[in-house]
């Protein structure tokens, strides 16, 4: 039963990551590396690190909004799929 849940949770995690990357036009491999760095070291990524994951760098007017939105989604992902599974 535990194995089935872990398999299910792993699949949900992959789907959730793919959805964020699709919605925000992020390179999945680079974004996953940002998440791993955040969870391993507890340091929020710099906005420039987030922008490196994007297909196109946002305009200066949109940069703050987009950076904050992506960071919020990353934190929510970690809260659900990483922190939520500890215990």
C-alpha positions in Angstrom: 0.0 0.0 0.0 2.8 2.4 0.9 4.6 1.7 -2.4 1.4 2.5 -4.4 1.0 5.8 -2.6 4.6 6.7 -3.1 4.3 5.9 -6.8 1.1 7.9 -7.1 2.7 10.9 -5.2 5.8 10.8 -7.4 3.6 10.9 -10.5 1.6 13.8 -9.1 4.8 15.6 -8.3 6.0 15.2 -11.9 2.7 16.4 -13.3 2.6 19.4 -11.0 6.1 20.4 -12.0 5.3 20.0 -15.7 2.2 22.1 -15.3 4.1 25.0 -13.6 6.7 24.9 -16.3 4.1 24.8 -19.1 2.1 27.7 -17.6 5.2 29.9 -17.0 7.2 28.8 -20.1 10.0 27.5 -17.9 12.8 25.0 -18.8 11.8 22.0 -16.7 15.3 20.8 -16.0 16.6 24.2 -14.9 13.5 24.9 -12.8 13.8 21.5 -11.1 17.4 22.3 -10.3 16.3 25.6 -8.7 13.7 23.7 -6.6 16.3 21.2 -5.5 18.7 24.0 -4.5 16.0 25.7 -2.5 15.0 22.5 -0.7 18.6 21.4 0.0 20.0 24.8 1.2 16.9 26.7 2.1 17.9 29.7 0.0 15.3 31.4 -2.3 16.6 31.7 -5.8 17.5 35.1 -7.1 15.1 36.6 -9.6 17.9 36.3 -12.3 18.1 32.6 -11.6 14.4 32.3 -12.1 14.6 34.3 -15.4 17.3 31.9 -16.7 14.6 29.2 -16.7 12.3 31.3 -18.9 12.2 31.0 -22.7 12.2 34.8 -22.9 13.4 37.2 -20.3 10.4 39.4 -19.3 10.4 43.2 -19.8 11.5 45.3 -16.9 7.9 46.3 -16.3 6.8 42.7 -15.9 9.9 41.2 -14.4 8.9 41.8 -10.7 5.4 40.4 -11.1 6.5 37.4 -13.1 9.4 36.7 -10.7 7.2 36.9 -7.7 4.5 34.7 -9.3 7.0 32.0 -10.2 8.7 32.1 -6.8 5.2 31.7 -5.1 4.4 28.7 -7.3 7.8 27.2 -6.5 7.3 27.6 -2.7 3.8 26.1 -3.0 5.2 23.1 -4.9 7.8 22.6 -2.2 5.2 22.9 0.5 3.0 20.3 -1.0 5.4 17.8 -2.5 8.5 18.1 -0.4 7.7 19.5 3.1 4.3 17.9 3.2 5.9 14.4 2.8 8.3 14.7 5.7 7.2 12.7 8.7 
